[in-house]
Amino acid sequence: MTAIRPAAVAGTWYPGSARDLADAVDRYLARAEESEATGHESAARRSWPSVVALIAPHAGLIYSGPVAAHAYGRLRARAPEIAVLVGPSHFVAFDGVAVYRGAGFETPLGLAEIDRECAAALVAASPLIHEHPEAHRREHSLEMQLPFLRRVAPDARIVPLLMGLQTPSTMVELGDALAIAVRGRNAVLIASTDLSHYRSAAVAAEMDAVVLDHVEQFDADGLQRALAREPHHACGGGPTVAVMRAARRLGADEAVVLKYADSGDVSGDKSAVVGYMAAVLGARAPQLQPDAAEGARST
């Protein structure tokens, strides 16, 4: 497949012109950096020698952009060659994981090219991963990551993955496949998820705290169990679990939630909000070997 996937929500969910989009993203990145410069432990967080994975939201840019910027700021010094994007399928139901293996994703900031070699390695790593172009046609969960990615890592190629039915077995197998396919590559994993939807801010904060706590504890199994009890904690809960599992196997030994907010912080309406989280999974020890942390704390 050599097709280019057209942008589906440019001009609606985010600015359609390159200048306006770049200005908006850069403004969010600058505000996030300024906010963290005065925050507790900000220096320690920035000093991580290795960022293995990010977790970022995917709502309209004016709502989730201020949160996503906290995650993407971690890539400024990382310079990944590949970004493996893992998000939920909102419009098409299917088993397994849909990979897009065309030429790239169109964006106002230029073409985000597909890394076909890494995509092929993922397909080879698991029979659950297959091509399903229709699943990608309208989907926003991956597209909303691209404005930030194009600004902080413009040379990175992408591997777009959409999880269909978010079953426990799919979460586990995708996590294993990601670890196999990405090991040895200069790649970052990015899980795309929003948190609770259309609850009051108070109820949302209580529900979202469950996800935040499991991420901070780097507890993928615990998050998977929480999602089995209440799937509405996060629309991209399955992708998040898979990325957490893979990141652990790739050497990440710590997770930090960088920012939490809800849509009411922008709209002013706290009666029915969507929750957003930015997090980073990384390794403080620069020589940490892959899988070294697994014996100490399984996920």
N, C-alpha and C positions, 0 to 999 in steps of 0.2 A: 504494500500500500504506500503510495507517494502523496496522498492527499494532504492538504493543509486544513486543519480544523478551524473554521471561521470563529471569531469571537462571538459569543452568544449574548453577553450582557454589557458590552462596551456601549457607552452613551446612556445607559440606564443605571446600572449598579455602580458604575465608576465612569469618570469622564472619558469621552470618546476621542479627544484630541491628545496627541502626544505631550504637548506643552502643559495642558491643564492637568493631565494625569501625573506627569513627572513632578509638577509643582505640589500637588496634593500629597503624593507619597513622600516626597522629601520633607514636607512640612511635618507630617506625622513622625517620620524618623527623627527629625531634629527635636521635636517636643519630647519624644520618648527618651532620647539621649540626655536631654536637659533634666528631665524628671529623675532619671536613674542616677545622674551625677550627684544628686543630693540625698539619695536613698541609702539606707543601711545596707552594708555589704555589697554595694554596687561595684566597688573596685575588685573585690574578690570574684564576683560573678564574671566580670569582663576578662579576668586573667586566665580563664580556663584555656588550656592549650589545645583542646579538641572539642568541637561541637559535633556530635554525632547525629542529632535529630532535633527538630523543632515541632511544636504543636501550635497551630495558629487558626483563628476563626475565618469564616468565609461569607459573612453577610455583606450588605452594601457598604461601600468603602467609607462613607461618612459615619457609619455606626461601628463597624469592627476595625477599621483602619487604625484608629488610635491605639488599639490593643495589639493588633498584628505587628505594628511597628516595633514593639518591645522584643518580639521574637526575631524579626528579620535583622534588627541591628546587630545581632550576634554573628551574622554572616559577613559583615564588612571586612573583617580580617581573615576570614576562613577561606575565601576564594574556591568554592567547590567547583569541580568540573561537571558534576552531574547532580541534579536534584530529583529525587524520586518522590513524586507527589502521590499521596494516598488519601482518597476522600470517599464519602458516601455517594451512592447513586440516589438522587431525589425523585427521578421521574421514571426510571425503568427498573423493574424488578427482575432479577436473574440470580442464578446460582454462581458462586465463585467470584472472580475478580476480572474486570475488563481492562485490558491494556490497549493503549492507542499506539500504533506503530507506523503512522504516517510520517510526513516530512516534519510536521511541527504544529504548534498552536499559534494562530494569528493573535497579535496584541497591538494596541496603538503604539507601543514602545518597541516594535519590531518582532520578528518571528522568534518564538521560543522553540528551538530545534529539538527533535526527539533524539535521544541517544539509543540508536537501534541495537547496538551491541549489548548494552545493559538490559534493554527490553527483551532481547532474545534470551539472555541468561535467565531472566525471571520466568519466561515461558518454559524454558527447559527445566527450571527448578521445581515447578509444581503444575500438575494437570488442571488445577483450579484456575490458573491464569490463562486467559484466552482473549482473542480479539472480539470486540463487540462495539463497532463504531457508533451505532445508534445510541448506546448508553451515554456516549460523550457529547452528542450533538447539542443538547440543551443545557447540559450540566454546568453549574456555576461553582461547585465546591473546589475544583482545581483551578479554574480560570481566575478566581479571586486571589489566588496566591501569586499569580504572574506579575501584576504591577510591582509588587515589592521585590520579587525575585529579579525582575529585569533591571531594577535600580541598584540593588546591592550586589548582585552576581550576574551581570549582563552576559557573560560568556558561558554560563552554565547551560548545558543541555538538560532536557527534562525526560522523565519517564512517567507518563500519566497513568495512574491506576485507580479504578473505581470499584469499591466493594459493593456487591449486590446485596443479597440476603446476609445479614450480619450474624451468622451462626458462630458459636464457639469454635467449631472445627475450622472454619474459614479464617478466623482470627489467628489461630495457632499456626495453621499451615502457611498463611501469608507471612507471618512473622519469621518463620523458619526460612522460607524462600527468599525473603528480603536479605536476611543475614548471609545466605549462601551467595546470592547474586552480587551483592554490594561489596563483600569483603575483598580487599585489595584495590578498590577503586577510590578515587578522590570524590566521594559522594556524600551528600547529606540527605537524610530522610525527613520528609515533612508530612505530618498528619494534619488533615484539615477537618476541623469540627467546630460547630457551635455547641452551646450547652443547652439548658432547658429553654423551652419555647412558650411564650405567651402566658406566663404565670405572673402574679404580682411580684414586685421586686423582693419582698421579704421571703416569699415561698421559693422564688428562683435562687436566692442566695443560699437557702438551706439545701436545696437540691444540688446546686452547683458545687457546694462545699464537699460533697461526697467525691466528685470527680477530682477536684483540686487536691484533696487529701491523698487520694490514691496516686496521683501523679507525683506529688511532693515526696511520697514514700517510695516512689519507683516500684509500685506494686501492680503489675499488669494483671496478675491473677485476681487480685482483690477487685480491681476495676471491672474485670470481666464478670465476676460474680455479682457485683452491684448492678451492672447493666442487665444481667439475666433477670434480676428482681424488678428493675425499673428501667426499661429501655429508653425512656424519655429524658434520662439524665443528659444525653448527648446524642445528636444526630449522627456524628462521626465517631461514636464510641468504638465500633469495631476497628476502623483504621487506626485509632489511637492505641488500642491494645496491641495491634499487630506491630506498629512502629515501636512501641515501648519494648516489646519482646525482642525485636530485631536489634534495637539499640543496645540492649543489655549484652547480647551475644557479640556485638561489634566492639565492645569495650567500654561503653558508657557506664559510669558508676555513681552518677548523681543526677537528680532531676530538680529543677527549680521552677516554680510558677512565678513568672515575672510580672504579670498584670492580670487583674480580673476587673471586669466592668459589665454593665448591661446597657441595652439600647436606650433605656430611659435616661441615662447620663447625657445622651445627645438630644433625644426628643423631648425630654421633660415629663413624659408620661410613664409613671412607675406602676400603672395598673396592670399592664400586660407587656412584659419585657422578654428579650432574648439575651441569654448570658454568653459572655465571650471570655476566653482564656488565652494567654500566651505563655508558653513554657519552653524550656531548653533542656535537653538531655545531653550530657557530656561527660568527659573524663578529666579529672584534675591531674591525674598522674600521666605525664606525657609518654611514658614508655609502657603503659598498660597494654598487655597482650589481649587479643580477642578471646572472649569467653572466660577470662581470668576471674571475673567477678561472679560467675555463675555458681561456683561452689559455695561462696559465702552467702549468697541470697538468690534463691531461684525465683523466677517470675512465671 
